Amino acid sequence: MLVRPSVPGEPNSTLEVFMVVRHQAIDSFSGALVFPGGKLEDADGDARLRERCGGADKIAAEELKFRVAGVREAFEECGILLARKRGERAVIAAADLKGIEDRWRTKLAKDEASIVDLVEAEDLELATDLMVPYAHWITPTFAPKRFDTWFFLAEAPEDQIALHDGSESVDSVWIGAQAAIDEAAAGKRTLVHATFKNLELLVDGKTVAGAIAAASARKIVTVQPWVETRDGKRYIHIPPDAGYRNLFREMPPTAGR
């Protein structure tokens, strides 16, 4: 979940989040507005990466591989790279990123190279210390295809340009969290339940700093929704201690069947 101030240079302005529209031909969440992301790869947990990840001494190995996957997927899917030249504090600038993108983005997307190859060849440190654990969701048991998904929050580098890849995603937008919810309610967007609920949390955070502070203070409780039927209507529920408002939501008549 890459966020930025809606007004450049104004940190107290309402946040925007970068989202992509899934390709209609993809069987998982086709056509939905989602956060960039994807599958964990074996190389994401490679032990050689530990010394090339910011803050790794404070991050468990099991969590670190998911953070690495988040960095890699953001780079593959929208061209944002949360990384630094080793020994530097600032995230890599757009001018330096252009060459790295030309050399590596397509190779990573086609599985012709791994994230280990990239960081070693370019002498990079992944900025995993800038990522805040945000949520952990497991797909309900009734879903035909299931996922165990970690969400992370990070502020997008100011001078890097995010753009969808044109294959897995066919459109992209920087959008206010409430605007995304409102557009879905008006039928202009499709949001899956986990995306909808995490957008609600971003609304509550208001600003980039507010959202990051709230996520840093919140205990991550695994969310695996379940369905209950009352008065002939079906409702999807989430655990009450997960930190979300509105713990249940009416499901469309055909959802989950």
CORDASUL-V8923 format. One record per pair of residues at least 4 apart in sequence whose ideal C-beta (glycine too) atoms are under 7 Angstrom apart, sorted by the first residue. I is the first residue (numbers start at 0). J is the second residue. Records with the same first field share a line. If there is no record, write none. Layout:
BEGIN
I=J / J
END
This chain:
BEGIN
0=16 / 34 / 133 / 150 / 151 / 152
1=16 / 17 / 73 / 79 / 153 / 155 / 161
2=14 / 15 / 16 / 152 / 154 / 155 / 207 / 210
3=14 / 15 / 154 / 155 / 173 / 207
4=9 / 10 / 12 / 14 / 207
5=12 / 13 / 14 / 15 / 175
6=12
10=206 / 207 / 208
11=206
12=206
13=175 / 205 / 206
14=201 / 204 / 206 / 207 / 210
15=173 / 174 / 175
16=174 / 176 / 201
17=35 / 77 / 155 / 161 / 171 / 173
18=32 / 33 / 34 / 171 / 172 / 174 / 179
19=33 / 35 / 76 / 77 / 163 / 168 / 170 / 171
20=30 / 32 / 168 / 169 / 170
21=25 / 28 / 29 / 30 / 31 / 33 / 167 / 168
22=29 / 166 / 167 / 168 / 169
23=29 / 30
24=29
25=29 / 167
27=144
28=33 / 191
30=189
31=189 / 190 / 191
32=179 / 188 / 189 / 190
33=194
34=194
35=72 / 73 / 76 / 77
36=69 / 72
37=72 / 76
39=43 / 64 / 65 / 68
40=68
42=113 / 114 / 115
43=64 / 67 / 68 / 71 / 114
44=64
45=115
47=115
48=52 / 67 / 115 / 118
49=55 / 63
51=118 / 123 / 124 / 125
52=63 / 67 / 124 / 125 / 127
53=124 / 125 / 126 / 127 / 128
54=58 / 127 / 128
55=63 / 127
58=62 / 63 / 66 / 127
59=63
60=64
62=66
63=67 / 127
64=68
65=69 / 149
66=70 / 127 / 130 / 151
67=71 / 114 / 125 / 127
68=72
69=73 / 130 / 151
70=74 / 81 / 82 / 125 / 127
71=75 / 107 / 114
72=76
73=77 / 79 / 81
74=78 / 79 / 80 / 104 / 107
75=104 / 107 / 108 / 164
76=164 / 167 / 168
77=161 / 162 / 163 / 164 / 171
78=100 / 104 / 160 / 161 / 162
79=155 / 156 / 159 / 161
80=91 / 96 / 99 / 159
81=90 / 125 / 126 / 129 / 153
82=90 / 91 / 123 / 124 / 125 / 126
83=87 / 88 / 89 / 90 / 91 / 123 / 124 / 126
84=91 / 122 / 123
85=122 / 123 / 124
90=126 / 156
91=95 / 96
92=96 / 158
93=97 / 158 / 159 / 160
95=99
96=100 / 159
97=101
98=102
99=103 / 121
100=104
103=107 / 112 / 117
104=108
105=109
106=111 / 112
107=112 / 114 / 117
108=164
112=116 / 117
114=118
115=119
116=120
117=121
118=123 / 125
129=153
130=151 / 153
131=151 / 152 / 211 / 214 / 215
132=149 / 151 / 219
133=150 / 151 / 152 / 197 / 214
134=150 / 197 / 219 / 222
135=149 / 219 / 221 / 222
136=148 / 193 / 222
137=147 / 221 / 223
138=142 / 145 / 146
139=223 / 224 / 225 / 226 / 255
141=226 / 255
150=197
152=210 / 211 / 214
154=207
155=159 / 161
161=171
162=171
163=168 / 169 / 170 / 171
164=168
165=169
174=178 / 179
175=179
176=180 / 198 / 201 / 202
177=181 / 202
178=182
179=183 / 188 / 190 / 198
180=184 / 195 / 198
181=185
182=187 / 188
183=188 / 189 / 190 / 195
190=194 / 195
192=196 / 224 / 235 / 248
193=197
194=198
195=199
196=237 / 243
197=201
198=202
199=203 / 243 / 244
200=204 / 243
201=210
203=213
204=209 / 210 / 213
205=209
206=210
207=211
208=212
209=213
210=214
211=215
212=216
213=217
217=242
220=238 / 240 / 241 / 242
222=237 / 238 / 241
224=235 / 236 / 237
225=236
226=233 / 234 / 235 / 250 / 255
227=234 / 236
228=232 / 233
229=234
232=249
233=250
234=247 / 248 / 249 / 250
235=247 / 248 / 250
236=246 / 247
237=241 / 243 / 246
239=246
250=254 / 255
END
